[in-house]
Amino acid sequence: MGPQGKLLLGSTRYTSIPGSDVEQQASSMGGKERLLSSNGSGSVSGSPGSGSSPGRIHDNVSRDSGIGCLKDGGLNTSGEAEGEIPQQIFDSNDKTNYLRGKFLGKGGFARVHELKDLNTNERYAGKIIHKSRISKPHHKEKISREIELHASLSHRNVVQFFKHFEDSENIYIMLENCTLKSLVHVQKARVTVTEPEMRYYMAQLCDGVSYIHQQHIIHRDLKLGNLFLTASMAVKIGDFGLATRLGQEKKGTICGTPNYISPEVLNKEGHGLPADVWALGCCMYALLVGAPPFETSTLKETYSRIAENHYTIPESLSKGAYHLIKKLLHPNPKQRPSVAAITQDLFFSSGLFPTYLPPSCCTQPPNYSPNSLTDISSLTSSVLSLTLPDQHKHHNANNHNDVVDSPNKKARSRTRTAALYEAITSALMVMPPRQEASVLPSKECPVFITKWIDYSNKYGFGFQLSDRSVGVLFNDNTRISYSADRTFVQFGEGNTVTCIAAHQVPKLLEEKFTLLRYFSQYMDENLTDGGEGGRTGRPGGLTRTTSSSSIPQIKRWIRTPKAIIMHLTNGTIQVNYFKDHTKLIVGGERQFIVTYINSERQSRSWSLPDLARRGALPQVRERMTYVGSVLEEFVELDEQVVPIK
């Protein structure tokens, strides 16, 4: 206890909020995981010494503590009513005011509300714990442990912990707001998901759990309700209320959610890393089949089936899914694969593996038509599997033949994409290992994307170009752009492009034109330019689009866990790396230009022929190698679809 009787829960942690997605707020947090008994669903936490029994839930239950229990209805274990939480909340540490927004869910000790920072308008998921609910010492220890463990984690597949603070009445934990709810909501709406979707979700879950395990932490409550989705469909692991450090867990303690508890935990043999692997198997089964593997109407029967490893896999599942589930749900924890080994299983290479899913997949099956974005992942080598370069790790100086042509490759059609692929490949083959001092920057710079918004859960992908023109690729694959001087609109559908004066937009396009202007306004007001070329241009460099020229539009885009790849209709390709915020753009009209934007948003451009003769900086060369690999796949994709001119 601190001064004036305050509960001190460790140092406050602040982290900047990444990303540029439009904030799409969840409408209502409906649905909850299936009830196991009349007591309601929840996470069991008990030990033999406290008289716990596998057949009942009792006083020391931790029912989905924290953001992990986003559900409306069911058992209210949070105690305090909404009226007891102030409308305005003040953090005295950094003098920030927050406005309490809509109710998101409730948990063992807490209510979760959307909290809006009145200075920045950023929205968080605020876990609010009334101090009267944590009067017992073990309750305080539990909250302190949850904060300490979650605050130590930072990974793209873990719900971001920003900070915590308190006032006289409540403790506030500020978390990333995952606006598309959780996988339990996906299951409620869809019942089952397709195997390609399962590969998408499972790969991200394994990345997140592997990272958690590397930090010597066992989650101990992995389940669909604790696996969240951001607006861009990134999977995030949340709710660390039952997590513990490896080696600090107490043998004989039964904790977790009944449907996901492993047999060794049930038998009080200890809770190690394999128990989380078991839970991943239960999640995989539940999403593919529609219910957890051992679910029954009573806890006693559920625990009996877990102990006997009694479950049935429907014949409708593929052999790959069948065998992976059997491995994950092996009764012997030593026989289960490590988390890192899961994604190497044949299941992940035996069918379609999407690199992106649209948010519509939360409520309806994805469309795997030839024109869908996920069609890119049907290629033999997925873009997601390519190794992204690390700015701090350079190639061996003598290894300058990274990209070579195979004599067995079939002849390629001379599309813009194919021409750029061949030019980069040829340049890398002859490029000297080190950049010569005589190489001169180019005054030219291809038009590139300075701002972007992934709003594909409703409308599409919006972007602003460095010449200030803006555009949207809608979910129906139509494209609309607005010229830099705002005098004309360009509409593209399939292979047809039409230019229309801005004051003569037909009624048929009015709705899309209105959405385009909304995208443009949002980007102007909320997003920062992605490079100096977008702010000031270059003498003799960037050219503005006029009514006599065509506006480059988005042809395709892919968002992976490590980067976003954007391909324009004029052939320019751009890769923005999330980790170090660098960018590489390759394109041009008269000759190909390579532009590198560093983490300080400073840009330099070179002609591709000049780099081929005189060499490139190591970080530029590495990124060019990756872009060459991406273009190779895009060329293969272009051979399957009608090109966009």
C-alpha positions as CSV (number, residue, x, y, z in Angstrom):
1,M,0.0,0.0,0.0
2,G,1.3,3.4,-0.9
3,P,0.6,6.8,0.7
4,Q,-3.0,7.7,1.6
5,G,-3.8,4.0,1.3
6,K,-3.4,3.9,-2.5
7,L,-2.6,0.6,-4.2
8,L,0.8,0.9,-6.0
9,L,1.0,-1.4,-9.0
10,G,4.4,-0.7,-10.4
11,S,5.7,2.0,-12.7
12,T,3.6,3.6,-15.4
13,R,4.5,2.7,-19.0
14,Y,3.8,4.9,-22.0
15,T,4.0,3.8,-25.6
16,S,3.1,5.7,-28.8
17,I,0.2,4.3,-30.7
18,P,1.2,2.9,-34.1
19,G,-0.7,2.5,-37.3
20,S,-2.8,4.6,-39.7
21,D,-6.0,2.6,-39.9
22,V,-9.3,4.4,-39.7
23,E,-10.8,3.8,-36.3
24,Q,-13.9,1.6,-37.0
25,Q,-15.7,1.2,-33.7
26,A,-17.4,-2.0,-32.7
27,S,-21.2,-1.7,-32.6
28,S,-22.0,-4.0,-29.7
29,M,-20.0,-6.6,-27.9
30,G,-22.6,-9.3,-28.3
31,G,-22.0,-13.0,-27.7
32,K,-20.2,-15.1,-25.2
33,E,-18.5,-18.5,-25.2
34,R,-20.7,-21.5,-24.8
35,L,-22.0,-22.1,-21.3
36,L,-20.6,-25.2,-19.6
37,S,-23.1,-25.1,-16.8
38,S,-25.8,-22.8,-15.2
39,N,-23.0,-21.0,-13.4
40,G,-22.0,-19.3,-16.7
41,S,-18.8,-19.3,-18.7
42,G,-15.5,-18.3,-17.2
43,S,-11.9,-19.0,-16.4
44,V,-11.4,-21.4,-13.5
45,S,-8.6,-20.6,-11.1
46,G,-8.3,-22.9,-8.1
47,S,-6.0,-25.2,-6.2
48,P,-6.5,-28.4,-4.1
49,G,-5.7,-26.6,-1.0
50,S,-8.7,-24.3,-1.4
51,G,-11.1,-27.2,-1.8
52,S,-11.4,-26.8,-5.5
53,S,-13.2,-29.5,-7.5
54,P,-13.1,-30.2,-11.2
55,G,-16.9,-30.3,-11.2
56,R,-17.8,-26.9,-9.9
57,I,-16.8,-23.2,-10.2
58,H,-16.4,-21.6,-6.9
59,D,-15.4,-18.4,-5.1
60,N,-11.9,-17.9,-6.5
61,V,-13.0,-17.9,-10.1
62,S,-11.4,-15.4,-12.4
63,R,-14.0,-15.0,-15.0
64,D,-12.2,-13.7,-18.1
65,S,-10.4,-11.0,-16.2
66,G,-10.0,-7.9,-18.2
67,I,-10.5,-7.2,-21.9
68,G,-10.5,-10.9,-22.6
69,C,-14.1,-11.1,-21.5
70,L,-15.7,-8.7,-23.9
71,K,-19.3,-9.8,-23.7
72,D,-22.7,-8.4,-22.9
73,G,-25.1,-10.4,-20.8
74,G,-24.2,-13.3,-18.6
75,L,-22.8,-13.2,-15.1
76,N,-21.8,-9.7,-13.9
77,T,-18.8,-10.2,-11.8
78,S,-17.4,-6.7,-12.0
79,G,-19.6,-5.4,-9.2
80,E,-19.7,-1.6,-9.9
81,A,-22.3,-0.1,-12.1
82,E,-21.5,2.2,-15.0
83,G,-22.7,5.2,-13.0
84,E,-19.9,4.7,-10.5
85,I,-17.3,5.2,-13.2
86,P,-16.7,8.9,-13.8
87,Q,-17.6,10.3,-17.2
88,Q,-14.3,12.2,-17.4
89,I,-11.1,10.5,-16.1
90,F,-7.9,12.3,-15.3
91,D,-4.4,10.8,-15.3
92,S,-2.4,12.9,-12.8
93,N,0.9,11.4,-14.0
94,D,0.8,13.0,-17.5
95,K,-2.1,15.4,-17.0
96,T,-4.2,13.6,-19.6
97,N,-8.0,13.8,-19.6
98,Y,-10.1,10.9,-21.0
99,L,-13.7,10.7,-21.9
100,R,-15.5,7.5,-21.0
101,G,-17.2,6.1,-24.1
102,K,-19.2,3.0,-24.8
103,F,-19.2,-0.1,-22.7
104,L,-17.2,-2.9,-24.2
105,G,-17.3,-5.7,-21.7
106,K,-16.9,-6.9,-18.1
107,G,-14.6,-9.3,-16.3
108,G,-13.5,-10.8,-13.0
109,F,-12.7,-7.4,-11.4
110,A,-13.3,-4.9,-14.1
111,R,-15.4,-3.2,-16.6
112,V,-14.0,-2.3,-20.0
113,H,-14.9,1.0,-21.7
114,E,-13.7,2.9,-24.7
115,L,-11.7,5.8,-23.4
116,K,-11.0,8.8,-25.6
117,D,-7.9,11.0,-25.1
118,L,-9.3,14.5,-25.3
119,N,-6.0,15.9,-26.5
120,T,-5.3,13.5,-29.3
121,N,-8.7,11.9,-29.9
122,E,-7.0,8.5,-29.8
123,R,-9.3,5.7,-28.4
124,Y,-8.2,3.0,-26.1
125,A,-9.8,0.0,-24.4
126,G,-9.8,1.1,-20.8
127,K,-9.9,-1.7,-18.2
128,I,-11.4,-0.1,-15.1
129,I,-11.0,-1.9,-11.7
130,H,-12.8,-0.5,-8.7
131,K,-10.6,-0.7,-5.7
132,S,-13.3,-2.1,-3.5
133,R,-13.1,-5.3,-5.7
134,I,-9.5,-6.0,-4.9
135,S,-9.5,-5.7,-1.1
136,K,-7.9,-9.2,-0.6
137,P,-4.1,-9.5,-0.9
138,H,-4.2,-12.2,-3.5
139,H,-6.5,-10.1,-5.7
140,K,-3.9,-7.2,-5.5
141,E,-1.2,-9.7,-6.4
142,K,-3.1,-10.9,-9.3
143,I,-3.7,-7.4,-10.8
144,S,-0.1,-6.5,-10.1
145,R,1.2,-9.6,-11.9
146,E,-1.1,-9.1,-14.8
147,I,0.1,-5.5,-15.3
148,E,3.8,-6.5,-14.8
149,L,3.6,-9.3,-17.4
150,H,1.5,-7.5,-20.0
151,A,3.5,-4.3,-19.7
152,S,6.7,-6.3,-20.5
153,L,5.3,-7.5,-23.9
154,S,5.4,-5.7,-27.2
155,H,4.5,-7.7,-30.3
156,R,2.3,-7.3,-33.4
157,N,0.2,-10.2,-32.3
158,V,-0.2,-9.2,-28.6
159,V,-2.8,-6.6,-27.5
160,Q,-0.7,-3.5,-26.8
161,F,-0.4,-2.4,-23.2
162,F,0.1,1.4,-23.1
163,K,0.1,2.4,-19.4
164,H,-1.8,2.2,-16.1
165,F,-2.7,4.8,-13.5
166,E,-5.2,5.2,-10.7
167,D,-7.3,7.7,-8.8
168,S,-9.0,7.5,-5.4
169,E,-11.6,5.0,-6.6
170,N,-10.3,3.1,-9.6
171,I,-7.3,1.5,-11.3
172,Y,-7.2,2.1,-15.1
173,I,-5.3,-0.1,-17.6
174,M,-5.0,1.4,-21.0
175,L,-4.9,-1.2,-23.8
176,E,-5.1,-1.3,-27.6
177,N,-8.7,-1.1,-28.8
178,C,-9.3,-4.1,-31.1
179,T,-12.4,-2.8,-32.9
180,L,-13.4,-6.0,-34.7
181,K,-14.0,-7.8,-31.4
182,S,-12.7,-11.4,-31.0
183,L,-12.6,-14.8,-32.7
184,V,-15.5,-15.9,-30.4
185,H,-17.6,-13.3,-32.2
186,V,-16.4,-14.6,-35.5
187,Q,-17.5,-18.1,-34.5
188,K,-20.9,-16.8,-33.3
189,A,-21.6,-15.1,-36.6
190,R,-20.0,-17.8,-38.8
191,V,-20.2,-21.0,-36.7
192,T,-17.1,-22.3,-38.7
193,V,-14.4,-20.8,-40.8
194,T,-12.6,-22.2,-43.9
195,E,-9.3,-23.9,-43.7
196,P,-7.5,-21.0,-45.6
197,E,-8.8,-18.6,-42.9
198,M,-7.6,-21.0,-40.2
199,R,-4.1,-20.9,-41.7
200,Y,-4.2,-17.1,-41.6
201,Y,-5.4,-16.9,-38.0
202,M,-3.2,-19.8,-36.8
203,A,0.0,-18.4,-38.2
204,Q,-0.5,-15.1,-36.4
205,L,-1.5,-16.9,-33.1
206,C,1.7,-19.0,-33.3
207,D,3.8,-15.9,-33.8
208,G,2.2,-14.3,-30.8
209,V,2.4,-17.3,-28.5
210,S,6.0,-18.1,-29.6
211,Y,7.0,-14.5,-28.6
212,I,5.2,-14.8,-25.2
213,H,7.0,-18.1,-24.6
214,Q,10.3,-16.6,-25.5
215,Q,9.7,-14.1,-22.7
216,H,9.3,-17.1,-20.3
217,I,5.6,-16.4,-19.9
218,I,2.8,-19.0,-20.0
219,H,-0.5,-17.5,-20.9
220,R,-2.7,-20.2,-19.4
221,D,-6.0,-18.9,-20.8
222,L,-5.8,-19.0,-24.6
223,K,-9.3,-19.3,-26.0
224,L,-11.3,-17.7,-28.8
225,G,-12.6,-15.0,-26.4
226,N,-9.1,-13.8,-25.7
227,L,-8.0,-13.6,-29.3
228,F,-8.9,-10.2,-30.7
229,L,-9.0,-8.7,-34.2
230,T,-7.9,-5.2,-35.2
231,A,-9.6,-3.1,-37.9
232,S,-7.0,-4.6,-40.3
233,M,-7.8,-8.2,-39.2
234,A,-4.5,-8.6,-37.3
235,V,-4.9,-11.2,-34.6
236,K,-4.0,-10.0,-31.1
237,I,-3.6,-12.1,-27.9
238,G,-5.1,-10.5,-24.8
239,D,-6.1,-11.0,-21.2
240,F,-3.0,-11.9,-19.1
241,G,-5.0,-12.3,-15.9
242,L,-4.0,-15.9,-15.5
243,A,-0.5,-15.6,-17.0
244,T,2.6,-16.4,-15.0
245,R,6.3,-16.6,-15.4
246,L,7.7,-20.0,-16.4
247,G,8.9,-21.7,-13.2
248,Q,6.7,-19.6,-10.9
249,E,3.5,-21.5,-11.5
250,K,2.2,-23.6,-8.6
251,K,1.9,-27.3,-9.2
252,G,-1.6,-28.6,-8.3
253,T,-3.3,-25.4,-9.4
254,I,-6.1,-25.8,-11.9
255,C,-6.6,-22.6,-13.9
256,G,-7.9,-21.7,-17.3
257,T,-11.2,-22.1,-19.1
258,P,-12.8,-25.6,-18.7
259,N,-13.1,-26.3,-22.5
260,Y,-9.5,-25.5,-23.0
261,I,-7.8,-27.0,-20.0
262,S,-5.1,-29.6,-20.8
263,P,-5.1,-33.1,-19.3
264,E,-1.8,-32.5,-17.4
265,V,-3.3,-29.4,-15.7
266,L,-6.5,-31.2,-14.9
267,N,-4.4,-34.0,-13.3
268,K,-2.5,-31.4,-11.3
269,E,0.8,-32.3,-12.9
270,G,1.8,-28.7,-13.6
271,H,1.1,-26.0,-16.2
272,G,4.0,-25.7,-18.7
273,L,4.3,-24.4,-22.2
274,P,2.7,-27.5,-23.8
275,A,-0.6,-26.5,-22.1
276,D,-0.7,-23.4,-24.3
277,V,-0.1,-25.6,-27.4
278,W,-3.1,-27.8,-26.3
279,A,-5.2,-24.6,-26.0
280,L,-4.2,-23.7,-29.6
281,G,-5.4,-27.1,-30.7
282,C,-8.8,-26.5,-29.0
283,C,-9.0,-23.1,-30.7
284,M,-8.2,-24.6,-34.1
285,Y,-10.8,-27.3,-33.6
286,A,-13.5,-24.9,-32.4
287,L,-13.1,-22.6,-35.4
288,L,-13.1,-25.4,-37.9
289,V,-15.8,-27.5,-36.3
290,G,-18.0,-24.9,-34.6
291,A,-17.5,-26.0,-30.9
292,P,-14.6,-26.9,-28.6
293,P,-13.5,-30.6,-28.9
294,F,-14.5,-31.7,-25.4
295,E,-17.6,-29.5,-24.9
296,T,-20.5,-31.1,-23.1
297,S,-23.4,-29.9,-21.0
298,T,-21.6,-30.4,-17.7
299,L,-18.1,-29.7,-16.4
300,K,-17.8,-33.2,-15.0
301,E,-18.4,-34.8,-18.4
302,T,-16.1,-32.2,-20.1
303,Y,-13.3,-33.0,-17.7
304,S,-13.9,-36.7,-18.2
305,R,-13.5,-36.4,-21.9
306,I,-10.4,-34.3,-21.6
307,A,-8.8,-36.9,-19.3
308,E,-9.7,-39.7,-21.7
309,N,-8.8,-37.7,-24.8
310,H,-12.2,-38.4,-26.2
311,Y,-13.3,-36.2,-29.1
312,T,-14.3,-36.7,-32.7
313,I,-12.9,-35.0,-35.8
314,P,-15.5,-34.6,-38.6
315,E,-14.7,-36.2,-42.0
316,S,-15.3,-32.9,-43.7
317,L,-11.8,-31.6,-42.5
318,S,-8.8,-32.2,-44.7
319,K,-6.1,-34.7,-43.8
320,G,-3.8,-31.8,-43.0
321,A,-6.2,-30.3,-40.5
322,Y,-6.9,-33.7,-39.0
323,H,-3.3,-34.6,-38.4
324,L,-2.4,-31.2,-37.0
325,I,-5.3,-31.2,-34.5
326,K,-4.2,-34.7,-33.4
327,K,-0.7,-33.4,-32.8
328,L,-1.8,-30.4,-30.8
329,L,-4.2,-32.4,-28.7
330,H,-1.8,-35.2,-27.9
331,P,-2.5,-36.4,-24.3
332,N,1.2,-36.5,-23.6
333,P,2.5,-32.9,-23.4
334,K,6.0,-34.0,-24.4
335,Q,4.6,-35.3,-27.7
336,R,3.0,-32.0,-28.7
337,P,4.9,-29.8,-31.2
338,S,6.6,-26.6,-30.0
339,V,4.8,-23.5,-31.1
340,A,7.6,-22.7,-33.6
341,A,7.1,-26.1,-35.2
342,I,3.4,-25.7,-35.7
343,T,3.6,-23.4,-38.7
344,Q,6.1,-25.8,-40.4
345,D,3.3,-28.5,-40.4
346,L,2.1,-29.7,-43.8
347,F,-1.3,-28.1,-43.0
348,F,0.1,-24.7,-43.9
349,S,1.4,-25.8,-47.3
350,S,-1.4,-28.1,-48.3
351,G,-3.8,-25.4,-49.5
352,L,-4.6,-21.7,-49.9
353,F,-2.8,-19.5,-47.4
354,P,-4.1,-16.0,-47.5
355,T,-1.8,-13.1,-46.6
356,Y,-4.8,-10.9,-46.0
357,L,-8.4,-11.3,-45.0
358,P,-11.0,-8.6,-45.4
359,P,-13.0,-7.7,-42.3
360,S,-16.1,-9.0,-44.0
361,C,-14.8,-12.5,-43.0
362,C,-16.0,-11.7,-39.5
363,T,-19.6,-12.3,-40.7
364,Q,-19.3,-14.1,-44.0
365,P,-17.0,-16.6,-45.8
366,P,-14.3,-15.0,-47.9
367,N,-14.5,-14.8,-51.7
368,Y,-11.7,-16.8,-53.3
369,S,-12.6,-15.6,-56.8
370,P,-9.7,-14.9,-59.3
371,N,-10.1,-11.2,-58.7
372,S,-10.0,-11.4,-54.9
373,L,-7.0,-10.0,-53.0
374,T,-6.3,-13.3,-51.4
375,D,-5.8,-14.9,-54.8
376,I,-2.2,-13.7,-54.5
377,S,-1.6,-16.3,-51.8
378,S,-2.4,-19.1,-54.1
379,L,1.0,-18.8,-55.7
380,T,3.5,-21.5,-54.8
381,S,5.6,-19.1,-52.7
382,S,3.6,-16.7,-50.6
383,V,4.7,-13.1,-50.2
384,L,4.1,-13.6,-46.5
385,S,6.8,-16.3,-46.4
386,L,9.5,-14.0,-47.9
387,T,12.2,-12.8,-45.6
388,L,12.0,-9.1,-45.0
389,P,15.4,-7.4,-44.8
390,D,16.7,-6.1,-41.5
391,Q,18.2,-2.7,-41.6
392,H,20.9,-3.8,-39.1
393,K,21.9,-7.0,-40.9
394,H,23.6,-6.6,-44.3
395,H,24.5,-9.2,-46.9
396,N,28.1,-10.4,-47.2
397,A,29.9,-7.9,-49.4
398,N,31.0,-10.6,-51.8
399,N,27.6,-12.1,-52.1
400,H,26.3,-9.9,-54.9
401,N,24.5,-12.5,-57.0
402,D,21.4,-12.8,-54.8
403,V,18.9,-12.9,-57.6
404,V,19.5,-15.0,-60.7
405,D,17.4,-16.1,-63.6
406,S,16.5,-19.7,-63.9
407,P,16.9,-21.2,-67.4
408,N,13.7,-23.2,-66.7
409,K,11.5,-20.2,-66.1
410,K,8.9,-19.7,-68.8
411,A,8.9,-16.6,-71.0
412,R,7.1,-13.6,-69.5
413,S,4.8,-11.2,-71.2
414,R,6.1,-7.7,-71.3
415,T,3.8,-6.0,-68.9
416,R,5.0,-3.0,-66.9
417,T,5.4,-5.4,-63.9
418,A,7.4,-7.9,-66.0
419,A,9.6,-5.1,-67.3
420,L,10.3,-3.8,-63.8
421,Y,11.0,-7.3,-62.5
422,E,13.5,-8.0,-65.3
423,A,15.2,-4.7,-64.8
424,I,15.7,-5.2,-61.0
425,T,16.8,-8.8,-61.5
426,S,19.4,-7.7,-64.1
427,A,20.6,-4.8,-62.0
428,L,21.1,-7.0,-58.9
429,M,23.1,-9.6,-61.0
430,V,25.7,-7.1,-62.2
431,M,25.7,-4.6,-59.2
432,P,29.1,-4.1,-57.5
433,P,29.2,-5.2,-53.9
434,R,29.7,-1.7,-52.6
435,Q,28.4,1.6,-53.6
436,E,30.9,3.9,-55.3
437,A,31.3,7.4,-54.2
438,S,30.6,8.6,-57.7
439,V,27.0,7.5,-57.7
440,L,24.8,10.6,-57.9
441,P,21.3,11.0,-56.6
442,S,18.6,11.5,-59.2
443,K,16.5,14.6,-59.3
444,E,13.5,12.5,-60.4
445,C,11.3,10.7,-58.0
446,P,8.4,8.4,-59.0
447,V,5.0,9.4,-57.7
448,F,4.5,7.3,-54.5
449,I,2.0,6.8,-51.7
450,T,2.5,9.2,-48.8
451,K,-0.7,8.3,-46.8
452,W,-2.9,5.3,-46.7
453,I,-6.0,4.0,-44.9
454,D,-7.1,0.4,-44.7
455,Y,-10.9,0.8,-44.4
456,S,-11.6,-2.4,-46.3
457,N,-13.9,-3.7,-43.5
458,K,-16.5,-1.3,-45.0
459,Y,-15.4,0.4,-48.2
460,G,-11.8,-0.2,-49.4
461,F,-8.3,1.1,-49.4
462,G,-7.6,4.8,-49.5
463,F,-4.4,6.6,-50.3
464,Q,-2.8,9.9,-51.1
465,L,0.0,10.3,-53.7
466,S,3.0,12.5,-53.4
467,D,1.6,14.8,-56.0
468,R,-1.4,15.3,-53.7
469,S,-3.9,13.4,-55.8
470,V,-6.0,10.9,-53.8
471,G,-7.7,7.6,-54.6
472,V,-9.6,4.6,-53.3
473,L,-9.6,1.0,-54.4
474,F,-13.1,-0.2,-53.4
475,N,-13.9,-3.7,-52.2
476,D,-15.7,-4.3,-55.5
477,N,-12.4,-3.7,-57.3
478,T,-13.5,-0.4,-58.8
479,R,-11.1,2.5,-58.5
480,I,-11.7,6.3,-58.2
481,S,-9.2,9.1,-58.0
482,Y,-9.3,12.9,-57.5
483,S,-6.7,15.0,-59.3
484,A,-4.2,17.1,-57.3
485,D,-5.9,20.3,-58.5
486,R,-9.3,18.8,-57.7
487,T,-10.6,19.6,-61.2
488,F,-11.3,16.1,-62.4
489,V,-12.2,12.6,-61.3
490,Q,-10.8,9.4,-62.8
491,F,-12.9,6.2,-62.5
492,G,-11.5,2.8,-63.3
493,E,-13.4,-0.5,-63.7
494,G,-11.6,-3.5,-65.0
495,N,-9.5,-2.4,-68.0
496,T,-11.6,0.8,-68.6
497,V,-10.5,4.2,-67.3
498,T,-12.8,7.3,-67.6
499,C,-12.0,10.9,-66.8
500,I,-14.8,13.2,-65.7
501,A,-14.8,16.9,-64.7
502,A,-15.3,17.2,-60.9
503,H,-18.5,19.2,-61.4
504,Q,-20.0,16.7,-63.8
505,V,-19.7,13.5,-61.7
506,P,-22.8,11.3,-62.7
507,K,-25.3,10.2,-60.1
508,L,-24.1,6.7,-60.5
509,L,-20.7,7.7,-59.0
510,E,-21.9,10.2,-56.5
511,E,-21.7,7.9,-53.5
512,K,-18.2,6.7,-54.3
513,F,-17.1,10.3,-55.0
514,T,-18.5,11.3,-51.6
515,L,-16.6,8.5,-49.9
516,L,-13.4,9.5,-51.8
517,R,-13.7,13.1,-50.4
518,Y,-14.3,11.7,-46.9
519,F,-11.1,9.6,-47.2
520,S,-9.2,12.7,-48.5
521,Q,-10.5,14.8,-45.6
522,Y,-9.5,12.2,-43.0
523,M,-6.0,11.8,-44.4
524,D,-5.5,15.6,-44.5
525,E,-6.6,16.0,-40.9
526,N,-5.2,13.0,-39.2
527,L,-2.3,11.4,-41.1
528,T,1.4,12.5,-41.6
529,D,3.1,12.4,-44.9
530,G,5.3,9.3,-45.3
531,G,8.4,11.0,-46.8
532,E,9.9,14.4,-47.6
533,G,9.0,14.0,-51.3
534,G,5.4,14.2,-50.2
535,R,5.9,17.4,-48.3
536,T,8.1,19.5,-50.5
537,G,8.8,17.7,-53.7
538,R,12.0,18.0,-55.7
539,P,13.1,20.6,-58.2
540,G,12.4,19.1,-61.6
541,G,11.2,15.9,-59.9
542,L,7.6,15.2,-58.9
543,T,5.0,16.3,-61.5
544,R,1.4,17.1,-60.7
545,T,-1.4,15.3,-62.4
546,T,-3.5,17.3,-64.9
547,S,-6.6,16.6,-66.8
548,S,-4.4,15.5,-69.8
549,S,-2.5,12.8,-67.8
550,S,-3.6,9.6,-66.0
551,I,-3.6,9.4,-62.2
552,P,-1.9,6.3,-60.9
553,Q,-4.3,4.1,-59.0
554,I,-3.9,1.1,-56.7
555,K,-3.7,-2.1,-58.7
556,R,-3.3,-4.4,-55.7
557,W,-2.1,-4.2,-52.1
558,I,-1.1,-6.8,-49.5
559,R,-0.6,-6.2,-45.8
560,T,1.6,-8.8,-44.1
561,P,2.6,-8.8,-40.4
562,K,5.9,-7.0,-41.3
563,A,5.1,-4.7,-44.2
564,I,2.5,-3.3,-46.6
565,I,3.1,-3.8,-50.3
566,M,1.3,-1.4,-52.7
567,H,1.4,-1.8,-56.5
568,L,0.2,1.1,-58.7
569,T,-1.4,0.8,-62.1
570,N,1.6,2.6,-63.7
571,G,3.8,-0.2,-62.5
572,T,5.4,1.5,-59.5
573,I,5.8,-0.8,-56.5
574,Q,6.2,0.5,-52.9
575,V,7.0,-1.4,-49.7
576,N,6.5,0.2,-46.3
577,Y,8.3,-1.6,-43.5
578,F,6.5,-1.5,-40.1
579,K,9.5,-2.2,-37.9
580,D,11.8,0.6,-38.9
581,H,9.4,2.8,-40.9
582,T,11.6,2.7,-44.0
583,K,10.2,2.6,-47.5
584,L,11.4,1.6,-50.9
585,I,9.7,2.8,-54.1
586,V,10.7,1.6,-57.6
587,G,9.1,3.0,-60.7
588,G,9.3,5.7,-63.3
589,E,8.3,6.6,-66.8
590,R,11.4,7.4,-68.9
591,Q,13.7,5.2,-66.8
592,F,13.3,3.2,-63.6
593,I,14.1,5.2,-60.4
594,V,14.7,3.7,-57.0
595,T,13.7,5.9,-54.0
596,Y,14.7,5.0,-50.4
597,I,13.0,6.8,-47.5
598,N,14.7,6.2,-44.1
599,S,13.1,6.1,-40.7
600,E,13.6,9.9,-40.4
601,R,11.4,10.3,-43.6
602,Q,14.4,11.6,-45.6
603,S,14.4,10.4,-49.1
604,R,17.1,9.8,-51.8
605,S,16.6,8.6,-55.4
606,W,18.9,7.0,-57.9
607,S,18.4,5.7,-61.4
608,L,18.3,1.9,-61.6
609,P,20.9,1.8,-64.3
610,D,23.2,3.9,-62.2
611,L,22.9,1.6,-59.2
612,A,23.5,-1.4,-61.5
613,R,26.8,0.2,-62.6
614,R,28.0,1.8,-59.3
615,G,26.3,-0.2,-56.5
616,A,23.8,0.6,-53.9
617,L,23.7,1.1,-50.1
618,P,23.4,-2.2,-48.3
619,Q,19.9,-1.3,-46.9
620,V,18.8,-0.3,-50.4
621,R,20.2,-3.4,-52.0
622,E,18.5,-5.7,-49.5
623,R,15.1,-4.0,-50.1
624,M,15.6,-4.2,-53.8
625,T,16.1,-8.0,-53.5
626,Y,12.9,-8.3,-51.6
627,V,11.0,-6.1,-54.1
628,G,12.4,-8.4,-56.9
629,S,10.9,-11.4,-55.1
630,V,7.5,-9.7,-54.7
631,L,7.5,-8.6,-58.4
632,E,8.2,-12.2,-59.5
633,E,5.0,-13.3,-57.8
634,F,3.1,-10.3,-59.2
635,V,4.2,-11.3,-62.7
636,E,2.9,-14.8,-62.2
637,L,-0.4,-13.3,-60.9
638,D,-0.7,-11.0,-63.9
639,E,-0.5,-14.0,-66.2
640,Q,-3.7,-15.3,-64.5
641,V,-5.8,-12.1,-64.8
642,V,-6.6,-9.4,-67.3
643,P,-4.0,-6.6,-66.9
644,I,-5.1,-3.2,-65.7
645,K,-3.8,-0.5,-67.9
